[in-house]
Amino acid sequence: MMSTQEKNKMIYILKRRKVSRDGIKWIMEDLEKSEIFNDGLDDYDDIYWEDLEQEADWMFSDAKNSEKIGAIRKIREGREEIKKEKINNFEEKKEQKIKQKIKEMIEKGLVKKTEIKEREEECVVYTRYGRSPLHEAIAMKDINLVLKYVQEGKYNTLKDNNGHTPVEMAKQENYLEAIELFKKYISHY
């Protein structure tokens, strides 16, 4: 379930990218149905409460303190393992759902397929100026997003409709913080 803040942020992003009202409506409904923003731990609550009951039983038992501590530690470690497994399983399912949604969005013309990479389709949602997300981060002067994309090595070489890479755009706009990040993280800068 998407929070109101997540919904508003997504609508803002889609509006900035000039997605039509029908497109926004379709995307938002589809995101809700896909449960991509769910953390996958809904059924974990039952396990959590059962473990807490077991911990309480041990805490108030007549066993030695060393036995109590060992048993409680074992319960907590088991709970953490189950939680990690559930999160990993959910993340795998989430990735599959995201890939399926990307394919649907390509088919509907909401995003453009840019390249095939290790048998996976990598997509970039472009703005009306042909800007990549890194171009947009530079235009908005969002240094956190610029850092994220540069560290991931994403979008560094893509060109906008004017033929400018993000590095060239940062230079044109005299965005010194972004230029420093490019120097730091891009070897061929």
N, C-alpha and C positions, 0 to 999 in steps of 0.2 A: 504494500500500500504506500503510495507516494504521500509525503507530508505536503501541507499547503505551501510551505517554503520551496520544496522541490518542484511542485507544479508551477508556481509562479516563476521560478528561475527558468524552467524549461520553456514556458510560454514566451518569456522575454527573449531567450535565445532564438526561438523559432521566428518571432516577429522581426528581430534584427536581421535574420537571414531571408526576410521577405517571403516566408512560407505563407500560402493563402490560408484564409480562415478554415476552409474545408480540410486543408492539409493539416493544420494545427489540431483541429477537432479529431481527425483520424489518428494522428500520432498520439495525442493525449489519451484517447480511449484505448488505443492499442497498448500503450505503456501500462495503463492500469490493469488491463486484462493479463498482460504478460508477467506481472508481478516481479519485474526486474529490480525494483527498489526494495523488495522484501529481503530481510536478512536471513531467511531460511531457518530460523530457530523457533518458530511457533510451537512445534511439538517438543521442543527441548525443555519447556517449562515443567512438564510432568516429571521428567528425569531429575531436574533440579530440585523439585520439592521432595521427591522420594529420597534423594541423597541427603538433604537437610534433615529429614526425619531420622535417617540412619546415623548421621553425625550426632544428633541430639541424643539418640539412644546410647551411643558410645560415651558421650560426655557425662551422662548421668548414671552410667553403669558402675558396678563395684570393681571393675577391672583396674589393674595398676595403671598409673599415669603413662608409662612408656608404651603399654599396650593400646591405651586410648589414643595417644598421639600417632602411633603407627597406623591404627585402623582408620582414623580420620584422614590422615595424609593419603592413604590408599584410596579412600572414597573420593577425595578431591581430585587426585590424579586421574582416576577413572572417569570422573565427570568431565574433566578438561579434554581427555582423549575423545570422548563421545562428541563433545562440542566441536572440536577440531574436525572430526570426521564429517559431522553434519554440515559444517561450514564449507569444507572442501567439496562435498557432494553437491551442495547448493550452488557453489561457484561454477562447477562444471556445467550444471544444468543452465545456469544463468548465461554462460558464454554461448551455449548452443542456442538459447533463445535470442540472444543479441545478434548472432550471426544470421539467424532466420529472419529477424526483423530488418536487418540491413538488406538482405536479398529482397524482401518485400518493398522496402523503401526505394531500392534501385528500380524495381519493376514499376513502381508508381511514379517514378521520375522525381522523387524528393531529394535524392542524393545521387552523386555521380560515382561510378566505379573508376578508380584511378589506376590501379595496377593489381596484378596477381602476385602475391608474396607467399612463398612456402605453401602453396595450394589453398591459401586463405585469401578471401577478397578483403582488401583494405579500402575503406571508403572515406572520402572527405566531403563534408558538407561545405559547399562553396557559397559565398555571398554573391550578390549581383555584380560585384567587381571581380569575381573570380578569385577572391581571397581565400586562403586556407585558414584554419583556426589560429595558426601562428601569426599570419598576417593580421587577423582580427585582434589578437592579443596585443600586438604592437600598436595597432590603431587606437585601442582603448587604453593603452599605457598600463596594462595589467601585468606587472613584473612577475607575479607568482605564476600566471599561466605561461608567460614566455619561458620562465625557468623550467617549468614542467615539460613543455614541448621540446625545448632544447636539450634537456637532460635525456629525454627519451629518444632523441634523434629524429623526431617526427617533423615532417613538413619543411625541413631546412632548405631543401632544394626546389620546392614547388614554386612556380611563378604565377603571379596574378595576371589579370587581363592586360596589364601594361608591360608584362614581361619582367617584373621585378620579383626577386626572391625576398624572403623576410629580412635577410641581412641588408639588402639594398634599401628596402623600405625603412628599416631602422635608421640607416645612415641619412636618408632623405629627410626624415622627421627629426633628426638630431636627437634620437632617443638613446642617450649615453649609457643608461643602465642596461638596456638590451644589448647594445654593442659590446659592453664588457662581458656579458654572458656568452655572446657568440665567440668572443676571443678566448674565453675560458674553456668552453665545451666543444667547439668545432675546430678540429685539427687543421683543416685547410683554409681557415679564415685568413 
